[in-house]
Amino acid sequence: DAASHNGVDDARELRERAGFAPARDRYKIFILDEAHMVTPQGFNALLKIVEEPPEHVMFIFATTEPDKVIGTIRSRTH
């Protein structure tokens, strides 16, 4: 839930967890619900891994306010 886990420390933890391959499944999927609540610093901490994710990682950004997601993230997602 990005509304309550929206800071740079949370983003760094997600980045660290994304580095490990899944134990049994093909993909590790991270869903950022209410992504518009992530702070700009949090988005910046996620930028590199969203831009070049490991083969086993997928990100889903769910939001009702896409205009509040920073442009550098919006331009790398669809």
Phi, psi and omega per residue, in radians:
D1 nan 1.862 -3.073
A2 -1.218 -0.277 3.105
A3 -1.186 -0.612 -3.119
S4 -1.846 -0.231 3.105
H5 -2.157 1.232 -2.929
N6 -2.038 0.081 -3.041
G7 -1.706 -3.131 -3.090
V8 -1.145 -0.654 3.123
D9 -1.138 -0.677 3.090
D10 -1.140 -0.715 3.118
A11 -1.120 -0.699 3.120
R12 -1.147 -0.684 3.101
E13 -1.121 -0.739 3.099
L14 -1.077 -0.765 3.118
R15 -1.023 -0.746 3.128
E16 -1.134 -0.774 -3.140
R17 -1.143 -0.561 3.137
A18 -1.188 -0.388 -3.126
G19 -1.239 -0.324 -3.136
F20 -1.617 2.367 3.105
A21 -1.189 2.615 3.106
P22 -1.144 2.586 -3.082
A23 -1.243 -0.680 -3.050
R24 -2.327 -0.331 -3.085
D25 -1.770 2.934 -3.125
R26 -1.292 -0.629 -3.072
Y27 -2.184 2.679 2.948
K28 -1.930 2.051 -3.053
I29 -1.926 2.231 3.111
F30 -1.931 2.113 3.115
I31 -1.842 2.065 3.090
L32 -1.775 1.571 3.129
D33 -1.305 2.470 -3.074
E34 1.008 0.815 -3.064
A35 -1.021 -0.423 3.130
H36 -1.141 -0.205 -3.137
M37 -1.549 -0.143 3.106
V38 -1.165 2.411 3.139
T39 -1.251 2.752 3.067
P40 -0.976 -0.661 3.109
Q41 -1.153 -0.656 3.092
G42 -1.126 -0.779 3.092
F43 -1.071 -0.751 3.141
N44 -1.087 -0.605 3.102
A45 -1.208 -0.440 3.139
L46 -1.576 -0.264 -2.965
L47 -0.925 -0.864 -3.068
K48 -1.093 -0.772 -3.091
I49 -1.287 -0.503 3.061
V50 -1.254 -0.649 3.141
E51 -1.214 -0.696 -3.113
E52 -2.339 1.250 -3.099
P53 -1.262 2.641 3.000
P54 -1.042 2.748 -3.107
E55 -0.971 -0.533 -3.027
H56 -1.628 0.145 -3.052
V57 -2.040 2.396 3.008
M58 -2.291 2.455 3.087
F59 -1.981 2.417 3.016
I60 -2.142 2.081 3.097
F61 -1.801 1.984 3.120
A62 -1.851 2.243 -3.117
T63 -2.729 2.639 3.001
T64 -1.741 -0.066 -3.105
E65 -2.343 1.243 -3.073
P66 -1.061 -0.430 3.133
D67 -1.190 -0.261 3.109
K68 -1.591 -0.089 3.051
V69 -1.498 2.282 -3.045
I70 -1.038 2.550 -3.052
G71 -0.994 -0.619 -3.128
T72 -1.156 -0.507 3.052
I73 -1.386 -0.801 -3.139
R74 -0.994 -0.673 -3.089
S75 -1.248 -0.280 -3.119
R76 -1.795 0.025 -3.130
T77 -2.201 2.942 3.074
H78 -2.631 nan nan
